[in-house]
Each structure stands twice: as C-alpha cells, then as structure tokens.
C-alpha cells in the first residue's frame, strides 16, 4: 500500500472513530465491561456450559445433574439477555455492523461496480 492510501486510511480511521455510531458502540461496550454483575453472570455461564458439555459427553452421564445444570445455564442466559447493558450492547453492535457493511459495500462498488448494482443508478459509482 502506498503512502497516499495509508494517509487516506488514517484520516478515514480518525473520522470513523468520531462517528456517532462508533462512539455509541464504544460507550455500550465499556458499560457492559464495567457491569460486574453481568461479567460475573457471563463467566459463570461459560463455566456452566463447559461443565454441562463435559457431563453430556461423559461415559456415564448423570441425567439429574444434566437437567439441573441445563436449568442453571438457561437461567443465566435469560439474566444476561435481559440486562440493560447487554441489550444496549446488542443494539450498538447492530448499528455498528450496519455502518461497516455500508462502508464495505461502498468500497466494493469502486472495485467491482457490477457486484453492488441495486438498479438505482443515482447511488452508483460504476457502469457509466
């Protein structure tokens, strides 16, 4: 990559970092990471899932234990998904992914114009 493109990317990266969607994502990510109740629940969920899988694949699986573990894993999952920090993070991630997909489609339209043809010539950078 030449210096011109590197400079353009650096400028783009700085502008992208200041984009509202990116700032909202970073704030939601930080809030999620600082939610100790949530991070504790996620850690326990991960450990319980691992232990559950081990129990299910053991030579003599204990069905009562498996049932109990499944109940706990499901309760943790519901708690995690119902938390405000997780909900906010999921919304922010979706918005960020939409922005990144739009950026990628725009870049690809310059490289392979026919790959992104929507039939709307007003937004097209190719064909002509």
MOZI-V722134 format. One record per residue. N is the residue number from 0. NEAR is the number of other C-alpha atoms within 10 Angstrom. Layout:
n-><N | N>
near-><NEAR | NEAR>
This chain:
n-><0 | 1 | 2 | 3 | 4 | 5 | 6 | 7 | 8 | 9 | 10 | 11 | 12 | 13 | 14 | 15 | 16 | 17 | 18 | 19 | 20 | 21 | 22 | 23 | 24 | 25 | 26 | 27 | 28 | 29 | 30 | 31 | 32 | 33 | 34 | 35 | 36 | 37 | 38 | 39 | 40 | 41 | 42 | 43 | 44 | 45 | 46 | 47 | 48 | 49 | 50 | 51 | 52 | 53 | 54 | 55 | 56 | 57 | 58 | 59 | 60 | 61 | 62 | 63 | 64 | 65 | 66 | 67 | 68 | 69 | 70 | 71 | 72 | 73 | 74 | 75 | 76 | 77 | 78 | 79 | 80 | 81 | 82 | 83 | 84 | 85 | 86 | 87 | 88 | 89 | 90 | 91 | 92 | 93 | 94 | 95 | 96 | 97 | 98 | 99 | 100 | 101 | 102 | 103 | 104 | 105 | 106 | 107 | 108 | 109 | 110 | 111 | 112 | 113 | 114 | 115 | 116 | 117 | 118 | 119 | 120 | 121 | 122 | 123 | 124 | 125 | 126 | 127>
near-><5 | 6 | 8 | 9 | 10 | 11 | 11 | 11 | 13 | 12 | 12 | 12 | 12 | 11 | 10 | 16 | 13 | 11 | 13 | 11 | 19 | 19 | 15 | 18 | 20 | 17 | 15 | 22 | 19 | 13 | 16 | 20 | 15 | 12 | 16 | 11 | 12 | 20 | 14 | 12 | 18 | 16 | 12 | 15 | 19 | 15 | 12 | 17 | 17 | 12 | 14 | 20 | 12 | 13 | 17 | 15 | 10 | 10 | 8 | 8 | 13 | 12 | 11 | 9 | 13 | 17 | 12 | 12 | 18 | 15 | 12 | 16 | 20 | 13 | 14 | 20 | 15 | 11 | 14 | 20 | 14 | 11 | 15 | 15 | 19 | 20 | 15 | 18 | 22 | 16 | 14 | 21 | 19 | 14 | 16 | 20 | 14 | 13 | 16 | 14 | 12 | 12 | 12 | 11 | 16 | 16 | 14 | 14 | 18 | 14 | 13 | 14 | 17 | 14 | 12 | 17 | 15 | 10 | 8 | 7 | 11 | 7 | 11 | 17 | 17 | 15 | 9 | 6>
